[in-house]
């Protein structure tokens, strides 16, 4: 039976998808290694990453927004925050005149552990990115924004279907 050859675009698409899947698995394994080394639950690591990204954007998370971001119930979110706070990875901060409003901040001891563990990865990442022009990196950034949007939309659809 005659089988049509794949176009270059189809071949590239398949290779990109495979590379992204490999990247995802590698990133998860690195995250799990950090979590195991510091006796963190995988959910705790997701919480830390969400808090770190929100802080980096200048939009610290509240416990409720953290729960929404990582798909946890209120009780499970509180338990994760308590564990992370006890371990020094996270701190609760009241920065508003409304004392009921709590923001979550990355704790200094936790940040030091993260820098020690992930610092070498950051150097490897910087070295790899140095080989690309600003224009190339902008294309990659736009692509990843689009892919993250597609993945988030699919996740939301799947979760609402249950």
PEWO-V710905 format. One record per pair of residues at least 24 apart in sequence whose ideal C-beta (glycine too) atoms are under 7 Angstrom apart, sorted by the first residue. I is the first residue (numbers start at 0). J is the second residue. Records with the same first field share a line. If there is no record, write none. Layout:
BEGIN
I = J, J
END
This chain:
BEGIN
29 = 120
33 = 116
37 = 112
42 = 69, 71, 79
43 = 79, 82, 83
45 = 69
46 = 79, 83
47 = 83, 88, 89, 109
50 = 89, 103, 105
51 = 105
54 = 104, 105
59 = 102, 103, 104
60 = 102, 103
61 = 100, 101, 102
62 = 101, 103
65 = 103
END
